[in-house]
Amino acid sequence: QVQLVESGGGLVQPGGSLRLSCATSRSILSIYRMGWYRQAPGKQRELVATITSGASTNYADSVKGRFTISRDNAENTVHLQMNSLKPEDTAVYYCNAVPDGRIYWGQGTQVSVSS
């Protein structure tokens, strides 16, 4: 089993930056893929970015060039650096871990982009 705890959400103005973190309860090196998803009000949850144990990354087209996913193996943490934030980035952001065939989710952290 994997427990995930997200942090770093908040309110930011358009054009600003935030850094989300997701701490795992087990060695991140044993987890095949981790990622960030988001869900805006009235919309389905969507992929933001993923990173594999081999450090391969994948991004949604809407965040390419603005968001960066990274992994800190020593701290068993995955980060999502979000720059040039837009109002349409407003959502609850969820951390996701796929160690094998099972999927685990964090509790979510709110990101609000507004002037």
C-alpha positions as CSV (number, residue, x, y, z in Angstrom):
1,Q,0.0,0.0,0.0
2,V,1.1,3.6,-0.7
3,Q,0.0,6.7,1.2
4,L,0.3,10.0,-0.5
5,V,0.3,13.4,1.1
6,E,0.1,16.6,-1.1
7,S,1.1,20.1,-0.1
8,G,1.8,23.4,-1.7
9,G,-1.5,24.5,-3.0
10,G,-3.0,28.0,-2.6
11,L,-4.2,31.2,-4.2
12,V,-2.0,32.9,-6.8
13,Q,-2.4,35.7,-9.3
14,P,-2.3,34.9,-13.0
15,G,1.3,34.6,-14.2
16,G,2.4,33.5,-10.8
17,S,4.0,30.2,-9.7
18,L,3.4,27.5,-7.2
19,R,5.2,24.3,-6.3
20,L,3.2,21.2,-5.3
21,S,4.8,18.3,-3.4
22,C,3.6,14.8,-2.9
23,A,5.3,12.7,-0.2
24,T,5.0,8.9,-0.4
25,S,5.0,6.4,2.4
26,R,7.4,4.0,0.7
27,S,10.5,4.3,-1.4
28,I,9.7,6.2,-4.6
29,L,12.2,4.0,-6.4
30,S,9.8,1.1,-6.0
31,I,6.9,3.0,-7.6
32,Y,6.7,2.5,-11.4
33,R,4.9,5.7,-12.2
34,M,3.8,8.8,-10.2
35,G,1.8,11.7,-11.5
36,W,-0.4,14.7,-11.0
37,Y,-4.0,15.0,-12.0
38,R,-6.5,17.8,-11.6
39,Q,-10.2,18.3,-11.4
40,A,-11.9,21.6,-11.9
41,P,-15.5,22.1,-10.8
42,G,-18.0,20.4,-13.1
43,K,-15.2,18.7,-15.1
44,Q,-13.7,15.3,-15.2
45,R,-10.3,14.6,-13.6
46,E,-7.5,15.0,-16.1
47,L,-3.9,14.2,-16.5
48,V,-1.4,17.0,-15.8
49,A,2.0,15.2,-15.8
50,T,3.6,11.8,-15.0
51,I,7.1,10.6,-14.2
52,T,8.3,7.0,-14.2
53,S,10.9,5.3,-12.1
54,G,13.2,5.7,-15.1
55,A,12.5,9.5,-15.0
56,S,10.5,9.6,-18.2
57,T,8.0,12.4,-18.2
58,N,4.7,13.1,-19.9
59,Y,2.7,16.3,-19.9
60,A,-0.8,17.4,-20.9
61,D,-0.6,19.8,-23.9
62,S,-2.2,22.5,-21.8
63,V,0.7,22.6,-19.4
64,K,3.7,21.9,-21.6
65,G,6.4,24.5,-21.2
66,R,4.9,25.9,-18.0
67,F,4.8,22.9,-15.6
68,T,7.7,20.6,-14.6
69,I,7.4,17.3,-12.8
70,S,10.4,16.1,-10.9
71,R,11.3,13.4,-8.4
72,D,13.4,13.6,-5.2
73,N,14.5,10.0,-4.5
74,A,16.1,10.8,-1.2
75,E,13.0,12.5,0.2
76,N,10.5,10.1,-1.5
77,T,8.7,13.1,-2.9
78,V,7.4,14.2,-6.3
79,H,7.2,17.9,-7.1
80,L,5.2,19.8,-9.7
81,Q,6.6,23.2,-10.4
82,M,3.9,25.4,-12.0
83,N,4.9,28.6,-13.7
84,S,2.9,31.2,-15.7
85,L,-0.3,30.0,-14.1
86,K,-3.6,30.8,-15.7
87,P,-7.1,31.0,-14.3
88,E,-8.0,27.8,-16.2
89,D,-5.4,26.0,-14.1
90,T,-7.7,26.4,-11.1
91,A,-8.6,23.0,-9.8
92,V,-8.0,20.4,-7.1
93,Y,-4.7,18.8,-7.8
94,Y,-4.3,15.1,-6.9
95,C,-1.1,13.0,-6.6
96,N,-1.2,9.5,-8.1
97,A,1.0,6.5,-7.7
98,V,1.0,3.3,-9.7
99,P,3.5,0.9,-8.0
100,D,2.1,-2.2,-9.8
101,G,-1.4,-2.9,-11.0
102,R,-3.0,-0.8,-8.3
103,I,-3.6,2.9,-8.3
104,Y,-3.3,5.2,-5.2
105,W,-4.5,8.7,-4.8
106,G,-3.7,11.5,-2.4
107,Q,-6.4,13.7,-0.8
108,G,-5.9,16.6,-3.1
109,T,-4.7,20.2,-2.8
110,Q,-6.6,23.3,-4.0
111,V,-4.9,25.6,-6.6
112,S,-6.7,28.8,-7.3
113,V,-5.5,31.3,-9.9
114,S,-7.3,34.6,-9.7
115,S,-6.6,38.3,-9.6
